[in-house]
Amino acid sequence: MSASARLEALGLTLPEVATPVGTYVPAKAHGDLVYTSGQLPLVDGELLAVGVVGQRSGDVSPERALECARACILNALAAVANASGGLDSIVSIVKITGFVASAPGFTAQPAVINGASGVLADVFGESGRHARSAVGVASLPLGAPVEIELIAQVRTLA
């Protein structure tokens, strides 16, 4: 089954590629690799949540942050697909780097980024298994709780 068919079977769709808020491109191809810029949890142009992730009152819950990671990775896949000729041009997910705006003492960044890793495994199977970093940071652009970068191997364009 193709990646696009798996995505559809999961009830997921790729969003429109987000317009950059600075002087950069959403994704850049180099040989058979496509690198994305950091992707935020934007859905229909709005952040799914704002703030730091933690367990205190007013923090973004780890569960909500996991949903944000899922949105980030769909945005990253959309950027790769746009730069490479479609979702089915992706051969393998090489690496993701996840940034989690973390409240003091919050150490479950890997659990948050599992939201993205799970989507990749569901959509690409074994080809979705990847190297990964999950990093806690003080803040992220626009107050987002999660930001993700993706590196994918794609079929080279003829």
Backbone as JSON Lines, residues from 0, in Angstrom:
{"i":0,"aa":"M","n":[0.86,-1.19,0.0],"ca":[0.0,0.0,0.0],"c":[0.9,1.24,0.0]}
{"i":1,"aa":"S","n":[0.55,2.23,-0.79],"ca":[1.34,3.46,-0.88],"c":[1.17,4.32,0.38]}
{"i":2,"aa":"A","n":[2.1,5.22,0.57],"ca":[2.03,6.14,1.71],"c":[0.76,6.98,1.64]}
{"i":3,"aa":"S","n":[0.39,7.45,0.46],"ca":[-0.82,8.27,0.35],"c":[-2.07,7.45,0.67]}
{"i":4,"aa":"A","n":[-2.08,6.18,0.3],"ca":[-3.22,5.31,0.63],"c":[-3.28,5.05,2.13]}
{"i":5,"aa":"R","n":[-2.12,4.84,2.76],"ca":[-2.1,4.65,4.22],"c":[-2.58,5.9,4.94]}
{"i":6,"aa":"L","n":[-2.13,7.06,4.46],"ca":[-2.55,8.33,5.07],"c":[-4.07,8.45,5.02]}
{"i":7,"aa":"E","n":[-4.64,8.16,3.85],"ca":[-6.08,8.23,3.68],"c":[-6.8,7.22,4.57]}
{"i":8,"aa":"A","n":[-6.25,6.01,4.67],"ca":[-6.86,4.97,5.51],"c":[-6.86,5.38,6.98]}
{"i":9,"aa":"L","n":[-5.89,6.18,7.37],"ca":[-5.81,6.68,8.75],"c":[-6.75,7.86,8.99]}
{"i":10,"aa":"G","n":[-7.4,8.33,7.91],"ca":[-8.29,9.48,8.03],"c":[-7.54,10.8,8.13]}
{"i":11,"aa":"L","n":[-6.3,10.8,7.64],"ca":[-5.48,12.0,7.68],"c":[-5.32,12.58,6.28]}
{"i":12,"aa":"T","n":[-5.11,13.88,6.22],"ca":[-4.81,14.55,4.96],"c":[-3.65,15.5,5.18]}
{"i":13,"aa":"L","n":[-2.89,15.72,4.12],"ca":[-1.82,16.7,4.21],"c":[-2.41,18.09,4.06]}
{"i":14,"aa":"P","n":[-2.0,19.01,4.92],"ca":[-2.49,20.38,4.82],"c":[-1.78,21.13,3.69]}
{"i":15,"aa":"E","n":[-2.26,22.3,3.4],"ca":[-1.53,23.2,2.51],"c":[-0.22,23.55,3.19]}
{"i":16,"aa":"V","n":[0.83,23.75,2.4],"ca":[2.12,24.12,2.97],"c":[2.01,25.51,3.58]}
{"i":17,"aa":"A","n":[2.45,25.62,4.82],"ca":[2.38,26.9,5.53],"c":[3.28,27.94,4.87]}
{"i":18,"aa":"T","n":[2.79,29.15,4.78],"ca":[3.57,30.25,4.24],"c":[4.64,30.64,5.26]}
{"i":19,"aa":"P","n":[5.89,30.71,4.84],"ca":[6.95,31.08,5.78],"c":[6.7,32.46,6.39]}
{"i":20,"aa":"V","n":[7.07,32.59,7.67],"ca":[6.92,33.87,8.35],"c":[8.23,34.64,8.37]}
{"i":21,"aa":"G","n":[9.19,34.22,7.58],"ca":[10.49,34.87,7.5],"c":[11.11,34.62,6.14]}
{"i":22,"aa":"T","n":[12.42,34.85,6.06],"ca":[13.14,34.71,4.81],"c":[13.75,33.31,4.72]}
{"i":23,"aa":"Y","n":[12.92,32.35,4.4],"ca":[13.33,30.96,4.25],"c":[12.28,30.23,3.43]}
{"i":24,"aa":"V","n":[12.57,29.0,3.07],"ca":[11.62,28.17,2.33],"c":[11.15,27.04,3.24]}
{"i":25,"aa":"P","n":[9.95,26.5,3.01],"ca":[9.45,25.42,3.86],"c":[10.27,24.14,3.77]}
{"i":26,"aa":"A","n":[10.83,23.87,2.58],"ca":[11.64,22.67,2.39],"c":[12.64,22.91,1.27]}
{"i":27,"aa":"K","n":[13.78,22.24,1.37],"ca":[14.84,22.4,0.38],"c":[15.39,21.03,0.02]}
{"i":28,"aa":"A","n":[15.39,20.72,-1.26],"ca":[15.94,19.46,-1.75],"c":[17.43,19.61,-2.03]}
{"i":29,"aa":"H","n":[18.17,18.57,-1.7],"ca":[19.6,18.5,-2.02],"c":[19.9,17.04,-2.36]}
{"i":30,"aa":"G","n":[20.11,16.76,-3.64],"ca":[20.27,15.38,-4.07],"c":[18.98,14.62,-3.81]}
{"i":31,"aa":"D","n":[19.09,13.49,-3.12],"ca":[17.88,12.72,-2.84],"c":[17.35,12.95,-1.43]}
{"i":32,"aa":"L","n":[17.79,14.04,-0.8],"ca":[17.3,14.4,0.53],"c":[16.51,15.69,0.47]}
{"i":33,"aa":"V","n":[15.45,15.76,1.26],"ca":[14.69,17.0,1.43],"c":[14.72,17.34,2.91]}
{"i":34,"aa":"Y","n":[15.12,18.57,3.19],"ca":[15.21,19.09,4.55],"c":[14.07,20.09,4.75]}
{"i":35,"aa":"T","n":[13.33,19.96,5.83],"ca":[12.3,20.96,6.09],"c":[12.81,22.01,7.07]}
{"i":36,"aa":"S","n":[12.24,23.18,6.97],"ca":[12.39,24.17,8.02],"c":[11.55,23.69,9.2]}
{"i":37,"aa":"G","n":[11.72,24.29,10.34],"ca":[10.92,23.92,11.5],"c":[9.44,24.13,11.2]}
{"i":38,"aa":"Q","n":[8.64,23.13,11.52],"ca":[7.2,23.18,11.26],"c":[6.47,23.27,12.59]}
{"i":39,"aa":"L","n":[5.55,24.21,12.67],"ca":[4.77,24.44,13.88],"c":[3.44,23.69,13.79]}
{"i":40,"aa":"P","n":[2.73,23.56,14.9],"ca":[1.44,22.86,14.89],"c":[0.3,23.76,14.41]}
{"i":41,"aa":"L","n":[0.43,24.2,13.17],"ca":[-0.59,25.05,12.57],"c":[-1.65,24.19,11.89]}
{"i":42,"aa":"V","n":[-2.91,24.5,12.16],"ca":[-4.04,23.87,11.49],"c":[-4.94,25.01,11.03]}
{"i":43,"aa":"D","n":[-5.15,25.08,9.72],"ca":[-5.93,26.17,9.13],"c":[-5.39,27.53,9.54]}
{"i":44,"aa":"G","n":[-4.07,27.64,9.6],"ca":[-3.41,28.91,9.9],"c":[-3.38,29.29,11.37]}
{"i":45,"aa":"E","n":[-3.88,28.44,12.25],"ca":[-3.9,28.74,13.69],"c":[-3.12,27.69,14.46]}
{"i":46,"aa":"L","n":[-2.42,28.12,15.51],"ca":[-1.72,27.17,16.37],"c":[-2.73,26.34,17.16]}
{"i":47,"aa":"L","n":[-2.48,25.04,17.28],"ca":[-3.35,24.18,18.08],"c":[-3.3,24.53,19.56]}
{"i":48,"aa":"A","n":[-2.17,25.03,20.01],"ca":[-1.99,25.41,21.41],"c":[-0.87,26.43,21.48]}
{"i":49,"aa":"V","n":[-0.82,27.15,22.59],"ca":[0.22,28.13,22.83],"c":[0.7,27.94,24.26]}
{"i":50,"aa":"G","n":[2.01,28.0,24.45],"ca":[2.57,27.94,25.79],"c":[3.59,26.84,25.93]}
{"i":51,"aa":"V","n":[4.03,26.66,27.17],"ca":[5.02,25.63,27.47],"c":[4.32,24.35,27.91]}
{"i":52,"aa":"V","n":[5.0,23.24,27.7],"ca":[4.46,21.93,28.04],"c":[4.91,21.55,29.45]}
{"i":53,"aa":"G","n":[3.96,21.1,30.24],"ca":[4.29,20.69,31.59],"c":[3.08,20.18,32.34]}
{"i":54,"aa":"Q","n":[3.21,20.06,33.63],"ca":[2.16,19.51,34.48],"c":[1.5,20.57,35.37]}
{"i":55,"aa":"R","n":[1.98,21.81,35.29],"ca":[1.42,22.86,36.15],"c":[0.11,23.39,35.56]}
{"i":56,"aa":"S","n":[-0.67,24.01,36.39],"ca":[-1.9,24.66,35.93],"c":[-1.54,25.72,34.89]}
{"i":57,"aa":"G","n":[-2.23,25.7,33.77],"ca":[-1.96,26.67,32.71],"c":[-0.97,26.2,31.67]}
{"i":58,"aa":"D","n":[-0.24,25.12,31.95],"ca":[0.69,24.57,30.96],"c":[-0.09,23.79,29.9]}
{"i":59,"aa":"V","n":[0.5,23.66,28.73],"ca":[-0.04,22.77,27.71],"c":[0.22,21.35,28.21]}
{"i":60,"aa":"S","n":[-0.8,20.52,28.22],"ca":[-0.64,19.15,28.73],"c":[0.23,18.34,27.78]}
{"i":61,"aa":"P","n":[0.93,17.34,28.29],"ca":[1.7,16.47,27.41],"c":[0.83,15.81,26.33]}
{"i":62,"aa":"E","n":[-0.4,15.48,26.66],"ca":[-1.31,14.87,25.68],"c":[-1.64,15.84,24.55]}
{"i":63,"aa":"R","n":[-1.89,17.1,24.9],"ca":[-2.17,18.11,23.87],"c":[-0.92,18.38,23.04]}
{"i":64,"aa":"A","n":[0.24,18.36,23.69],"ca":[1.5,18.57,22.98],"c":[1.75,17.44,21.99]}
{"i":65,"aa":"L","n":[1.37,16.2,22.34],"ca":[1.5,15.07,21.43],"c":[0.64,15.31,20.18]}
{"i":66,"aa":"E","n":[-0.56,15.84,20.37],"ca":[-1.42,16.2,19.22],"c":[-0.73,17.28,18.37]}
{"i":67,"aa":"C","n":[-0.07,18.22,19.03],"ca":[0.66,19.26,18.3],"c":[1.79,18.65,17.48]}
{"i":68,"aa":"A","n":[2.49,17.66,18.04],"ca":[3.57,16.99,17.31],"c":[3.03,16.31,16.06]}
{"i":69,"aa":"R","n":[1.83,15.72,16.17],"ca":[1.2,15.08,15.01],"c":[0.91,16.13,13.93]}
{"i":70,"aa":"A","n":[0.42,17.29,14.33],"ca":[0.14,18.36,13.36],"c":[1.44,18.86,12.73]}
{"i":71,"aa":"C","n":[2.49,19.0,13.54],"ca":[3.78,19.44,13.01],"c":[4.29,18.5,11.93]}
{"i":72,"aa":"I","n":[4.19,17.19,12.18],"ca":[4.76,16.23,11.22],"c":[3.92,16.19,9.94]}
{"i":73,"aa":"L","n":[2.62,16.39,10.04],"ca":[1.81,16.47,8.82],"c":[2.2,17.7,8.01]}
{"i":74,"aa":"N","n":[2.48,18.81,8.69],"ca":[2.95,20.01,7.98],"c":[4.31,19.76,7.34]}
{"i":75,"aa":"A","n":[5.19,19.04,8.03],"ca":[6.5,18.73,7.47],"c":[6.36,17.82,6.25]}
{"i":76,"aa":"L","n":[5.5,16.81,6.35],"ca":[5.28,15.92,5.2],"c":[4.71,16.68,4.01]}
{"i":77,"aa":"A","n":[3.83,17.63,4.27],"ca":[3.28,18.45,3.19],"c":[4.4,19.25,2.51]}
{"i":78,"aa":"A","n":[5.32,19.79,3.3],"ca":[6.43,20.56,2.73],"c":[7.34,19.66,1.89]}
{"i":79,"aa":"V","n":[7.64,18.45,2.38],"ca":[8.46,17.51,1.61],"c":[7.74,17.11,0.33]}
{"i":80,"aa":"A","n":[6.47,16.77,0.45],"ca":[5.69,16.36,-0.73],"c":[5.68,17.47,-1.78]}
{"i":81,"aa":"N","n":[5.53,18.7,-1.35],"ca":[5.5,19.84,-2.26],"c":[6.85,20.02,-2.96]}
{"i":82,"aa":"A","n":[7.94,19.74,-2.25],"ca":[9.27,19.93,-2.82],"c":[9.76,18.76,-3.66]}
{"i":83,"aa":"S","n":[9.04,17.61,-3.58],"ca":[9.59,16.4,-4.2],"c":[8.67,15.71,-5.19]}
{"i":84,"aa":"G","n":[7.5,16.24,-5.43],"ca":[6.61,15.6,-6.39],"c":[5.54,14.73,-5.77]}
{"i":85,"aa":"G","n":[5.3,14.87,-4.47],"ca":[4.2,14.16,-3.83],"c":[4.65,13.25,-2.7]}
{"i":86,"aa":"L","n":[3.7,12.87,-1.88],"ca":[3.97,12.03,-0.72],"c":[4.59,10.69,-1.12]}
{"i":87,"aa":"D","n":[4.13,10.13,-2.22],"ca":[4.62,8.83,-2.63],"c":[6.03,8.87,-3.21]}
{"i":88,"aa":"S","n":[6.61,10.04,-3.35],"ca":[8.01,10.15,-3.77],"c":[8.96,9.93,-2.59]}
{"i":89,"aa":"I","n":[8.42,9.91,-1.38],"ca":[9.27,9.72,-0.19],"c":[9.65,8.25,-0.09]}
{"i":90,"aa":"V","n":[10.95,7.99,-0.07],"ca":[11.49,6.64,0.02],"c":[11.67,6.24,1.49]}
{"i":91,"aa":"S","n":[12.16,7.18,2.3],"ca":[12.48,6.88,3.68],"c":[12.53,8.16,4.51]}
{"i":92,"aa":"I","n":[12.13,8.05,5.76],"ca":[12.31,9.15,6.7],"c":[13.66,8.94,7.36]}
{"i":93,"aa":"V","n":[14.54,9.91,7.23],"ca":[15.91,9.79,7.74],"c":[15.99,10.23,9.19]}
{"i":94,"aa":"K","n":[15.5,11.44,9.49],"ca":[15.63,11.97,10.84],"c":[14.58,13.03,11.1]}
{"i":95,"aa":"I","n":[14.13,13.09,12.35],"ca":[13.34,14.24,12.79],"c":[14.01,14.83,14.03]}
{"i":96,"aa":"T","n":[13.88,16.12,14.16],"ca":[14.32,16.82,15.36],"c":[13.11,17.53,15.92]}
{"i":97,"aa":"G","n":[12.77,17.2,17.15],"ca":[11.61,17.79,17.8],"c":[12.02,18.71,18.93]}
{"i":98,"aa":"F","n":[11.45,19.89,18.93],"ca":[11.7,20.88,19.97],"c":[10.41,21.05,20.77]}
{"i":99,"aa":"V","n":[10.51,20.98,22.09],"ca":[9.35,21.1,22.96],"c":[9.6,22.26,23.92]}
{"i":100,"aa":"A","n":[8.76,23.29,23.84],"ca":[8.84,24.39,24.8],"c":[8.43,23.82,26.15]}
{"i":101,"aa":"S","n":[9.37,23.75,27.09],"ca":[9.17,22.97,28.3],"c":[9.15,23.82,29.56]}
{"i":102,"aa":"A","n":[8.18,23.53,30.41],"ca":[8.13,24.15,31.73],"c":[9.31,23.62,32.55]}
{"i":103,"aa":"P","n":[9.74,24.37,33.57],"ca":[10.83,23.88,34.42],"c":[10.48,22.49,34.98]}
{"i":104,"aa":"G","n":[11.45,21.58,34.88],"ca":[11.27,20.24,35.41],"c":[10.6,19.26,34.46]}
{"i":105,"aa":"F","n":[10.06,19.72,33.34],"ca":[9.42,18.8,32.39],"c":[10.5,18.05,31.62]}
{"i":106,"aa":"T","n":[10.46,16.73,31.65],"ca":[11.5,15.92,31.0],"c":[10.93,14.86,30.05]}
{"i":107,"aa":"A","n":[9.67,14.97,29.69],"ca":[9.05,13.95,28.83],"c":[9.0,14.38,27.36]}
{"i":108,"aa":"Q","n":[10.01,15.11,26.91],"ca":[10.05,15.54,25.52],"c":[9.96,14.35,24.55]}
{"i":109,"aa":"P","n":[10.66,13.23,24.8],"ca":[10.53,12.1,23.87],"c":[9.1,11.58,23.74]}
{"i":110,"aa":"A","n":[8.34,11.58,24.83],"ca":[6.95,11.12,24.78],"c":[6.11,12.04,23.9]}
{"i":111,"aa":"V","n":[6.38,13.34,23.96],"ca":[5.66,14.3,23.11],"c":[5.98,14.04,21.64]}
{"i":112,"aa":"I","n":[7.25,13.89,21.32],"ca":[7.66,13.72,19.93],"c":[7.24,12.36,19.39]}
{"i":113,"aa":"N","n":[6.91,11.41,20.29],"ca":[6.35,10.13,19.83],"c":[5.09,10.33,18.99]}
{"i":114,"aa":"G","n":[4.38,11.44,19.2],"ca":[3.21,11.72,18.36],"c":[3.58,11.8,16.9]}
{"i":115,"aa":"A","n":[4.71,12.44,16.6],"ca":[5.19,12.55,15.22],"c":[5.73,11.22,14.73]}
{"i":116,"aa":"S","n":[6.53,10.56,15.57],"ca":[7.13,9.28,15.17],"c":[6.06,8.25,14.87]}
{"i":117,"aa":"G","n":[4.98,8.26,15.64],"ca":[3.89,7.32,15.41],"c":[3.22,7.52,14.07]}
{"i":118,"aa":"V","n":[3.0,8.78,13.69],"ca":[2.41,9.06,12.38],"c":[3.32,8.54,11.27]}
{"i":119,"aa":"L","n":[4.61,8.79,11.4],"ca":[5.54,8.34,10.36],"c":[5.56,6.82,10.24]}
{"i":120,"aa":"A","n":[5.52,6.12,11.37],"ca":[5.48,4.65,11.33],"c":[4.19,4.16,10.7]}
{"i":121,"aa":"D","n":[3.07,4.81,11.04],"ca":[1.78,4.4,10.48],"c":[1.7,4.64,8.97]}
{"i":122,"aa":"V","n":[2.28,5.73,8.5],"ca":[2.18,6.09,7.09],"c":[3.22,5.36,6.23]}
{"i":123,"aa":"F","n":[4.44,5.2,6.75],"ca":[5.53,4.66,5.94],"c":[6.0,3.27,6.35]}
{"i":124,"aa":"G","n":[5.45,2.72,7.42],"ca":[5.9,1.41,7.88],"c":[7.37,1.43,8.25]}
{"i":125,"aa":"E","n":[8.09,0.4,7.87],"ca":[9.52,0.3,8.21],"c":[10.31,1.48,7.65]}
{"i":126,"aa":"S","n":[9.91,2.01,6.5],"ca":[10.6,3.17,5.91],"c":[10.39,4.44,6.72]}
{"i":127,"aa":"G","n":[9.45,4.41,7.65],"ca":[9.2,5.56,8.51],"c":[10.04,5.56,9.77]}
{"i":128,"aa":"R","n":[10.75,4.46,10.03],"ca":[11.62,4.41,11.21],"c":[12.8,5.35,10.97]}
{"i":129,"aa":"H","n":[13.16,6.16,11.95],"ca":[14.09,7.25,11.73],"c":[14.97,7.5,12.95]}
{"i":130,"aa":"A","n":[16.05,8.2,12.72],"ca":[16.85,8.75,13.81],"c":[16.08,9.95,14.36]}
{"i":131,"aa":"R","n":[16.33,10.3,15.64],"ca":[15.5,11.36,16.23],"c":[16.21,12.03,17.39]}
{"i":132,"aa":"S","n":[15.93,13.3,17.53],"ca":[16.29,14.06,18.73],"c":[15.03,14.71,19.26]}
{"i":133,"aa":"A","n":[14.88,14.74,20.58],"ca":[13.75,15.41,21.22],"c":[14.35,16.33,22.28]}
{"i":134,"aa":"V","n":[14.21,17.64,22.07],"ca":[14.93,18.62,22.86],"c":[13.97,19.57,23.56]}
{"i":135,"aa":"G","n":[14.22,19.83,24.83],"ca":[13.45,20.82,25.56],"c":[14.08,22.19,25.39]}
{"i":136,"aa":"V","n":[13.23,23.2,25.15],"ca":[13.69,24.58,24.97],"c":[12.81,25.52,25.79]}
{"i":137,"aa":"A","n":[13.29,26.73,26.02],"ca":[12.54,27.7,26.83],"c":[11.32,28.24,26.1]}
{"i":138,"aa":"S","n":[11.45,28.5,24.8],"ca":[10.32,29.02,24.03],"c":[10.54,28.73,22.56]}
{"i":139,"aa":"L","n":[9.44,28.82,21.79],"ca":[9.47,28.58,20.36],"c":[8.73,29.72,19.64]}
{"i":140,"aa":"P","n":[8.92,29.85,18.33],"ca":[8.27,30.92,17.58],"c":[6.75,30.94,17.79]}
{"i":141,"aa":"L","n":[6.21,32.13,17.89],"ca":[4.78,32.39,18.04],"c":[4.19,31.8,19.32]}
{"i":142,"aa":"G","n":[5.05,31.33,20.23],"ca":[4.56,30.72,21.46],"c":[4.15,29.27,21.29]}
{"i":143,"aa":"A","n":[4.52,28.66,20.16],"ca":[4.15,27.26,19.91],"c":[4.77,26.35,20.96]}
{"i":144,"aa":"P","n":[4.06,25.28,21.34],"ca":[4.62,24.33,22.29],"c":[5.56,23.31,21.66]}
{"i":145,"aa":"V","n":[5.46,23.09,20.33],"ca":[6.24,22.07,19.64],"c":[6.64,22.6,18.27]}
{"i":146,"aa":"E","n":[7.84,22.24,17.84],"ca":[8.32,22.52,16.48],"c":[9.11,21.3,16.03]}
{"i":147,"aa":"I","n":[8.94,20.91,14.77],"ca":[9.63,19.71,14.26],"c":[10.27,20.0,12.91]}
{"i":148,"aa":"E","n":[11.5,19.49,12.75],"ca":[12.2,19.48,11.48],"c":[12.28,18.04,10.99]}
{"i":149,"aa":"L","n":[12.28,17.85,9.68],"ca":[12.28,16.52,9.09],"c":[13.3,16.45,7.96]}
{"i":150,"aa":"I","n":[13.99,15.33,7.87],"ca":[14.85,15.03,6.72],"c":[14.32,13.74,6.1]}
{"i":151,"aa":"A","n":[14.01,13.79,4.8],"ca":[13.47,12.62,4.11],"c":[14.3,12.32,2.87]}
{"i":152,"aa":"Q","n":[14.44,11.04,2.59],"ca":[15.03,10.61,1.33],"c":[13.89,10.46,0.33]}
{"i":153,"aa":"V","n":[14.1,11.0,-0.88],"ca":[13.06,10.94,-1.91],"c":[13.64,10.37,-3.19]}
{"i":154,"aa":"R","n":[12.75,9.93,-4.07],"ca":[13.18,9.52,-5.4],"c":[13.67,10.78,-6.1]}
{"i":155,"aa":"T","n":[14.81,10.71,-6.73],"ca":[15.32,11.9,-7.4],"c":[14.47,12.19,-8.63]}
{"i":156,"aa":"L","n":[14.27,13.47,-8.88],"ca":[13.48,13.87,-10.02],"c":[14.3,13.72,-11.3]}
{"i":157,"aa":"A","n":[13.68,13.21,-12.33],"ca":[14.39,13.02,-13.61],"c":[14.48,14.3,-14.38]}
